[in-house]
Amino acid sequence: MDLNVIITGVGGQGNVLASQILGNAAVYKGLHVSIGETFGLSQRGGAVMSHIRLSEEPKYSPLIAPNRAHIIVGLEPLEALRVTQEYGNEDTLFIVNSRPIYPLNVIAGDVEYPNVDWIREVLEQCSGKLYWLEGTQIAIELGGPIMLNMVMLGALCAVDSFPVLAQDIKAVLGNIFPEKKLEPNYRALEMGQELINSYDS
């Protein structure tokens, strides 16, 4: 079993923390894990991408080869689109949060952010399957946008045949968060699972 996962988003969304939690849960599950991080601008709002490679045998490179991503998790839609050309392929499964975060040059009026419906259409055309999720709204209802990374991890763990389950994530959260923060994060995982389950029903 070799599985290449990319989690992509922008600074401040908890992208790196999500990849670390997933890695810890995979190790707990008995899998070999390698993680590589790539960063854009070293400030909030810059592009952040995590490569997570899960396998039954050790892998020597943490970075995924071009067009070899099995799953791309996009915390931000444009960032999901950005990595598609280099790492995606016709069989890649996408789990994408639909809410955009506008970069500074868009806010300043220098460039336009692509139409979100167009982004969705492109991802649908060039992927094996797309889950287009309203994750940000759920995160806000659970306490704030920072909960999005846990919502998206829950969605990832609900994908059919994905080897790491939400219960594996829950098993390692006590080593990462103080006890008072565990219940909201458990709930975020569960809500992410429900998004996928309802999508497929």
Backbone bond lengths (Angstrom), bond angles and torsions (degrees), N, CA, C in turn:
res aa  C-N    CA-C-N  psi(-1)  N-CA   C-N-CA  omega(-1)  CA-C   N-CA-C  phi
1 M - - - 1.463 - - 1.518 109.06 -
2 D 1.328 116.14 113.83 1.457 122.81 173.56 1.520 107.57 -121.60
3 L 1.329 116.15 126.95 1.462 120.20 -177.00 1.519 108.93 -136.82
4 N 1.329 115.92 123.02 1.456 122.26 179.77 1.522 109.88 -106.03
5 V 1.325 115.92 119.78 1.465 121.88 -176.86 1.521 108.93 -122.01
6 I 1.310 116.96 134.19 1.461 121.98 172.58 1.518 108.14 -115.57
7 I 1.330 116.17 129.90 1.468 121.66 170.53 1.520 106.39 -111.05
8 T 1.315 117.09 121.65 1.458 120.66 -175.79 1.526 110.41 -129.03
9 G 1.306 115.33 147.53 1.456 121.43 179.70 1.511 109.46 -174.18
10 V 1.311 116.66 -154.79 1.455 121.11 177.42 1.524 109.07 -122.37
11 G 1.322 114.86 160.98 1.453 120.35 -178.89 1.515 112.15 -56.45
12 G 1.338 116.41 134.46 1.446 121.49 179.95 1.517 113.60 101.33
13 Q 1.346 117.45 -7.52 1.464 120.40 -179.59 1.530 112.88 -91.63
14 G 1.315 117.94 -5.00 1.453 119.71 -179.94 1.516 113.84 83.56
15 N 1.323 115.80 24.21 1.459 122.39 -178.93 1.533 112.12 -59.20
16 V 1.324 116.02 -50.50 1.468 120.72 -176.78 1.527 110.59 -65.43
17 L 1.329 116.68 -41.22 1.460 119.85 177.91 1.525 110.59 -61.72
18 A 1.323 117.17 -41.31 1.470 120.38 178.72 1.516 111.34 -60.17
19 S 1.330 117.30 -42.51 1.467 119.87 -179.66 1.526 110.85 -67.16
20 Q 1.326 117.12 -36.86 1.461 120.03 178.23 1.528 111.49 -67.42
21 I 1.324 116.66 -41.04 1.467 120.15 177.82 1.525 110.13 -63.88
22 L 1.326 116.91 -44.77 1.463 120.43 178.46 1.522 110.73 -61.05
23 G 1.328 116.54 -42.18 1.459 120.20 178.68 1.515 112.22 -62.63
24 N 1.318 116.57 -43.99 1.471 120.31 178.79 1.525 110.90 -62.77
25 A 1.326 116.65 -41.13 1.459 120.34 -179.80 1.524 111.32 -66.89
26 A 1.329 116.74 -36.51 1.462 120.40 178.59 1.526 111.12 -66.73
27 V 1.333 116.58 -40.19 1.463 120.27 175.80 1.522 110.00 -63.51
28 Y 1.326 116.63 -43.20 1.464 121.58 176.03 1.525 110.71 -56.07
29 K 1.330 115.57 -34.88 1.462 122.32 -179.43 1.527 111.93 -76.70
30 G 1.335 116.52 -12.41 1.457 120.09 179.39 1.517 114.41 98.04
31 L 1.333 116.76 13.66 1.454 120.63 179.71 1.524 111.12 -94.49
32 H 1.316 116.07 158.52 1.458 121.53 170.21 1.522 108.04 -87.02
33 V 1.325 116.20 140.01 1.464 121.36 -174.35 1.520 109.90 -135.34
34 S 1.323 115.87 136.39 1.469 120.39 166.92 1.522 107.35 -130.52
35 I 1.327 115.47 140.22 1.465 121.43 -176.25 1.517 109.28 -130.38
36 G 1.302 116.50 131.32 1.458 122.13 174.12 1.517 109.05 -125.95
37 E 1.321 116.39 137.19 1.466 121.37 -179.18 1.527 109.56 -113.35
38 T 1.318 116.69 138.97 1.458 120.89 171.34 1.519 108.04 -126.37
39 F 1.321 115.98 137.92 1.461 121.41 -174.64 1.519 109.85 -122.94
40 G 1.335 115.80 145.79 1.446 121.47 172.11 1.519 108.56 -91.94
41 L 1.315 116.19 -124.82 1.460 120.49 177.91 1.523 109.91 -60.02
42 S 1.333 116.29 135.40 1.467 119.96 -177.31 1.520 110.47 -82.35
43 Q 1.326 115.55 56.32 1.453 120.91 179.31 1.523 108.39 -155.41
44 R 1.293 115.82 163.87 1.467 120.21 177.64 1.533 109.11 -58.01
45 G 1.323 115.64 129.70 1.454 120.31 -178.80 1.507 113.99 103.26
46 G 1.351 117.97 -12.52 1.458 120.87 177.07 1.515 111.12 -78.55
47 A 1.333 116.55 157.89 1.460 121.61 -178.14 1.526 110.78 -67.90
48 V 1.334 115.46 138.18 1.462 122.20 177.14 1.525 107.79 -135.07
49 M 1.333 116.16 131.96 1.457 120.02 179.94 1.523 109.30 -136.48
50 S 1.328 115.78 133.22 1.460 122.06 178.90 1.522 109.48 -115.89
51 H 1.322 116.06 130.02 1.461 122.18 173.64 1.525 107.60 -99.62
52 I 1.315 117.05 123.24 1.467 121.49 177.74 1.518 108.05 -121.81
53 R 1.318 116.69 119.96 1.461 121.15 -179.89 1.524 108.68 -112.57
54 L 1.318 115.80 119.97 1.455 122.50 -178.69 1.526 108.45 -110.09
55 S 1.338 116.55 134.43 1.458 119.82 -177.86 1.518 110.28 -158.35
56 E 1.311 115.29 166.12 1.458 120.64 175.53 1.520 111.57 -87.63
57 E 1.333 116.76 -16.94 1.456 122.92 176.90 1.531 108.72 -121.87
58 P 1.344 118.08 153.44 1.468 120.19 -179.26 1.525 112.31 -61.06
59 K 1.334 115.79 142.54 1.452 122.49 174.15 1.526 108.09 -112.48
60 Y 1.331 115.93 144.98 1.460 119.29 -173.34 1.519 113.67 -93.74
61 S 1.310 118.13 -16.63 1.463 120.15 178.86 1.513 110.10 -117.83
62 P 1.319 117.93 129.78 1.467 119.53 178.24 1.523 113.02 -79.32
63 L 1.333 117.77 -13.68 1.461 120.12 -175.97 1.522 110.83 -96.60
64 I 1.300 115.42 138.07 1.454 122.72 -178.66 1.524 109.25 -79.06
65 A 1.320 116.07 138.06 1.462 121.12 178.89 1.526 110.37 -68.54
66 P 1.335 117.73 155.83 1.471 120.68 179.23 1.525 112.42 -53.65
67 N 1.342 114.62 135.83 1.472 123.10 176.31 1.519 113.51 61.59
68 R 1.338 117.65 26.92 1.461 121.14 -178.32 1.522 113.19 -119.41
69 A 1.314 118.24 16.73 1.466 120.07 177.35 1.522 109.15 -78.71
70 H 1.327 116.38 128.53 1.457 120.62 175.41 1.534 111.35 -82.94
71 I 1.334 115.65 -36.40 1.468 121.23 -179.10 1.524 108.63 -136.97
72 I 1.321 116.38 133.68 1.463 121.58 172.75 1.520 107.85 -119.89
73 V 1.329 115.96 121.32 1.463 122.68 177.28 1.522 107.24 -103.71
74 G 1.317 116.57 114.91 1.458 120.65 -178.70 1.517 110.95 -105.99
75 L 1.324 116.45 113.75 1.460 119.91 175.05 1.527 111.04 -75.93
76 E 1.327 115.60 -14.35 1.468 122.21 -179.45 1.531 106.22 -143.02
77 P 1.347 118.00 131.74 1.466 119.48 -170.49 1.527 116.03 -62.48
78 L 1.330 118.25 -41.82 1.463 119.55 -178.63 1.526 110.68 -66.31
79 E 1.335 116.96 -36.40 1.464 119.49 178.38 1.530 110.68 -66.55
80 A 1.329 117.47 -34.96 1.468 119.87 174.67 1.517 110.28 -62.25
81 L 1.327 115.97 -42.38 1.459 120.04 179.64 1.527 111.29 -65.33
82 R 1.329 116.63 -38.47 1.466 120.57 -178.24 1.529 112.02 -58.63
83 V 1.324 116.90 -41.81 1.464 119.32 -174.10 1.526 112.66 -83.63
84 T 1.342 116.12 -10.65 1.454 119.63 -175.19 1.519 112.68 -62.62
85 Q 1.324 116.87 -45.01 1.463 120.23 -175.79 1.522 111.44 -61.46
86 E 1.317 117.25 -38.96 1.464 119.76 -176.43 1.523 113.02 -84.75
87 Y 1.343 117.53 -37.00 1.464 119.45 -170.67 1.525 114.60 -115.40
88 G 1.319 118.15 -18.65 1.454 120.40 -176.97 1.515 112.75 -81.80
89 N 1.324 115.44 168.19 1.457 122.33 173.45 1.527 107.79 -153.16
90 E 1.317 117.02 179.79 1.468 120.08 -173.44 1.528 113.15 -67.21
91 D 1.333 116.99 -13.90 1.463 120.06 179.52 1.529 113.26 -104.26
92 T 1.334 117.35 -3.62 1.462 120.48 -176.73 1.528 111.16 -63.88
93 L 1.307 115.44 136.68 1.463 121.64 175.36 1.526 108.33 -95.71
94 F 1.322 116.47 131.17 1.459 121.72 -179.63 1.527 110.27 -111.97
95 I 1.320 115.63 136.37 1.457 122.92 170.30 1.529 105.38 -123.57
96 V 1.323 116.69 107.94 1.469 119.98 -168.33 1.529 110.58 -126.55
97 N 1.320 115.01 129.48 1.458 121.34 171.37 1.526 108.59 -75.80
98 S 1.322 116.82 131.69 1.466 120.69 -170.49 1.530 114.55 -80.80
99 R 1.334 117.97 -15.62 1.471 120.60 -173.22 1.526 111.40 -82.73
100 P 1.337 118.15 120.08 1.467 119.69 179.72 1.521 112.82 -77.07
101 I 1.317 115.54 155.13 1.464 123.02 168.34 1.523 105.73 -119.41
102 Y 1.313 116.98 116.20 1.452 120.45 -173.28 1.531 111.17 -79.02
103 P 1.348 117.34 126.18 1.465 119.81 177.40 1.526 111.15 -70.21
104 L 1.322 114.63 167.02 1.461 119.89 -174.39 1.520 113.03 -59.37
105 N 1.345 117.33 -37.46 1.473 118.08 -178.22 1.522 111.81 -69.55
106 V 1.341 117.30 -24.61 1.464 120.33 173.88 1.523 109.73 -75.41
107 I 1.337 116.66 -44.48 1.461 121.05 178.71 1.526 110.91 -60.38
108 A 1.352 115.65 -36.82 1.467 120.50 -179.69 1.521 112.29 -75.52
109 G 1.318 117.61 -10.98 1.457 120.98 178.90 1.510 114.33 87.44
110 D 1.333 118.26 10.00 1.461 121.45 -178.55 1.531 112.15 -76.26
111 V 1.326 116.78 -35.00 1.465 121.58 178.90 1.526 108.53 -138.10
112 E 1.319 115.74 165.97 1.456 120.52 178.35 1.526 109.95 -105.03
113 Y 1.308 115.81 142.03 1.458 121.15 174.02 1.528 107.36 -77.38
114 P 1.335 118.09 135.17 1.474 119.37 -179.68 1.526 111.64 -60.19
115 N 1.308 115.80 151.51 1.455 121.31 176.27 1.521 109.42 -59.64
116 V 1.332 117.00 129.31 1.468 120.85 -175.25 1.525 111.12 -64.90
117 D 1.330 117.68 -35.23 1.466 119.79 177.35 1.524 110.71 -63.71
118 W 1.325 116.66 -35.86 1.464 120.77 176.91 1.525 110.70 -65.65
119 I 1.337 116.75 -42.23 1.472 120.19 177.78 1.524 109.86 -58.79
120 R 1.312 115.98 -46.12 1.465 119.84 179.30 1.532 111.39 -60.06
121 E 1.316 115.60 -43.18 1.468 120.07 -178.82 1.525 111.30 -62.62
122 V 1.336 116.60 -42.89 1.472 120.43 179.76 1.524 110.45 -63.99
123 L 1.319 116.88 -44.44 1.462 120.28 -179.67 1.528 111.00 -63.99
124 E 1.316 117.18 -37.79 1.462 120.01 178.12 1.524 111.40 -64.06
125 Q 1.330 116.30 -36.52 1.457 121.12 -176.23 1.530 112.83 -74.59
126 C 1.332 116.67 -28.08 1.467 118.51 -173.08 1.525 112.87 -113.45
127 S 1.332 117.84 24.34 1.457 120.27 -177.96 1.520 110.79 -134.31
128 G 1.334 115.03 163.50 1.446 119.70 174.15 1.516 111.26 -71.69
129 K 1.328 115.77 -40.02 1.463 121.36 177.51 1.519 108.82 -160.20
130 L 1.302 116.02 145.19 1.466 121.77 178.56 1.520 109.50 -124.04
131 Y 1.336 115.27 125.88 1.460 121.65 166.68 1.529 106.55 -102.28
132 W 1.318 116.60 112.18 1.469 123.06 -178.13 1.524 106.96 -104.08
133 L 1.332 116.52 106.18 1.461 121.06 -165.55 1.532 112.68 -114.32
134 E 1.318 115.30 145.57 1.466 122.19 173.98 1.531 108.40 -90.00
135 G 1.314 116.12 64.48 1.458 120.90 -173.71 1.512 114.73 -74.70
136 T 1.328 117.40 -35.60 1.466 120.10 -176.09 1.520 111.79 -62.74
137 Q 1.323 117.34 -42.34 1.462 120.60 -179.01 1.521 110.71 -61.76
138 I 1.323 116.74 -40.86 1.460 120.10 177.40 1.522 110.34 -64.82
139 A 1.329 116.61 -42.35 1.464 120.40 179.34 1.525 111.01 -59.89
140 I 1.329 116.62 -42.21 1.469 120.64 179.27 1.525 110.24 -62.52
141 E 1.327 116.31 -42.03 1.464 120.07 179.07 1.523 111.66 -64.55
142 L 1.322 116.67 -26.57 1.463 121.26 -179.36 1.534 113.04 -88.45
143 G 1.317 117.59 -4.74 1.456 118.92 177.71 1.506 115.62 141.33
144 G 1.333 118.33 -15.58 1.453 120.04 178.63 1.514 111.74 152.68
145 P 1.341 117.25 162.34 1.465 121.61 -178.03 1.524 113.81 -57.39
146 I 1.336 118.09 -25.33 1.466 120.68 -178.46 1.524 111.30 -64.40
147 M 1.328 117.60 -17.75 1.459 120.66 177.94 1.525 112.10 -75.28
148 L 1.323 116.92 -7.53 1.467 120.21 -176.53 1.520 112.30 -57.97
149 N 1.336 117.34 -39.68 1.467 118.08 -176.54 1.524 111.32 -61.14
150 M 1.331 117.64 -35.68 1.460 120.10 179.06 1.527 111.21 -74.46
151 V 1.327 116.85 -35.27 1.465 120.10 175.21 1.525 109.68 -60.13
152 M 1.330 116.58 -44.75 1.458 120.76 -177.94 1.529 111.68 -71.07
153 L 1.342 117.76 -32.90 1.466 119.57 173.91 1.524 110.66 -64.71
154 G 1.323 116.08 -40.50 1.459 119.66 176.88 1.518 111.54 -61.19
155 A 1.330 116.20 -40.43 1.465 120.64 177.56 1.524 110.48 -63.55
156 L 1.320 116.64 -44.53 1.470 120.98 178.77 1.518 111.19 -58.81
157 C 1.313 116.96 -44.81 1.463 121.11 -177.43 1.524 112.69 -68.80
158 A 1.341 117.15 -17.41 1.461 120.76 179.60 1.523 112.53 -88.54
159 V 1.330 117.27 -8.20 1.461 120.47 179.65 1.527 109.34 -66.27
160 D 1.303 115.95 136.84 1.457 121.79 -177.09 1.525 111.23 -55.89
161 S 1.316 116.19 129.17 1.470 124.89 176.26 1.527 114.42 75.34
162 F 1.352 118.69 2.18 1.461 118.05 175.80 1.530 107.99 -67.66
163 P 1.345 118.05 130.63 1.470 120.34 -169.06 1.522 115.57 -73.99
164 V 1.332 118.34 -18.40 1.461 121.30 179.52 1.521 108.20 -102.40
165 L 1.316 116.88 124.77 1.456 122.18 -177.69 1.527 110.57 -99.90
166 A 1.327 115.78 164.54 1.468 119.93 178.32 1.515 111.32 -59.03
167 Q 1.326 117.50 -34.51 1.466 119.75 178.79 1.526 111.51 -65.40
168 D 1.344 117.32 -28.87 1.464 120.47 175.70 1.530 110.75 -70.66
169 I 1.334 115.79 -38.74 1.469 120.14 175.59 1.525 109.71 -62.48
170 K 1.330 116.34 -47.27 1.464 120.59 -179.43 1.528 111.28 -58.86
171 A 1.321 117.09 -34.59 1.460 121.34 -176.58 1.521 113.07 -65.17
172 V 1.346 117.23 -24.11 1.466 119.58 -177.57 1.527 112.88 -105.50
173 L 1.329 117.96 -8.88 1.465 119.43 -175.82 1.521 112.84 -65.76
174 G 1.338 116.98 -28.72 1.454 119.72 179.23 1.511 113.18 -64.08
175 N 1.335 117.04 -20.06 1.469 121.52 176.94 1.523 112.33 -86.92
176 I 1.334 115.90 -6.29 1.463 120.32 -173.67 1.526 111.84 -115.77
177 F 1.333 116.89 -41.65 1.452 121.57 -177.05 1.523 111.20 -111.47
178 P 1.342 117.08 150.04 1.471 118.98 171.34 1.523 109.87 -65.81
179 E 1.323 115.85 158.47 1.459 120.69 -172.82 1.528 112.92 -56.73
180 K 1.333 117.15 -36.68 1.468 119.57 -176.51 1.533 112.56 -67.04
181 K 1.338 117.05 -17.69 1.456 119.97 180.00 1.518 113.09 -98.32
182 L 1.315 117.29 -2.36 1.462 119.50 -175.50 1.526 112.35 -68.94
183 E 1.320 117.09 -46.22 1.467 119.70 -174.38 1.532 112.34 -61.09
184 P 1.349 119.97 -44.54 1.470 119.11 177.11 1.530 112.66 -61.36
185 N 1.335 116.04 -36.48 1.458 118.73 179.29 1.527 111.84 -72.09
186 Y 1.325 116.92 -36.24 1.466 119.90 173.35 1.535 109.58 -59.57
187 R 1.315 115.91 -44.49 1.459 120.54 -178.08 1.531 110.73 -64.45
188 A 1.336 116.52 -38.78 1.465 120.21 178.61 1.531 110.58 -62.89
189 L 1.323 116.86 -41.85 1.465 120.51 176.05 1.522 110.99 -59.24
190 E 1.317 115.70 -45.68 1.468 120.37 -178.30 1.528 111.37 -64.16
191 M 1.328 116.60 -39.19 1.464 119.90 179.67 1.524 110.70 -67.76
192 G 1.334 116.66 -36.42 1.462 120.00 175.65 1.516 111.68 -63.22
193 Q 1.336 116.08 -41.60 1.462 120.32 175.67 1.522 110.92 -59.47
194 E 1.322 116.16 -43.63 1.460 120.34 -178.22 1.524 111.82 -63.30
195 L 1.335 116.69 -33.80 1.464 119.96 177.38 1.529 111.23 -60.07
196 I 1.327 116.50 -44.62 1.469 120.39 179.93 1.521 110.83 -70.80
197 N 1.317 117.32 -44.33 1.465 120.68 -177.99 1.535 111.18 -61.79
198 S 1.328 116.13 -40.75 1.468 119.34 179.32 1.528 111.24 -73.04
199 Y 1.333 116.43 -30.04 1.471 121.46 179.03 1.522 110.11 -64.09
200 D 1.335 116.10 -38.86 1.457 121.36 -176.19 1.522 113.66 -87.21
201 S 1.333 116.60 -10.59 1.479 119.18 -175.93 1.528 111.32 -82.27
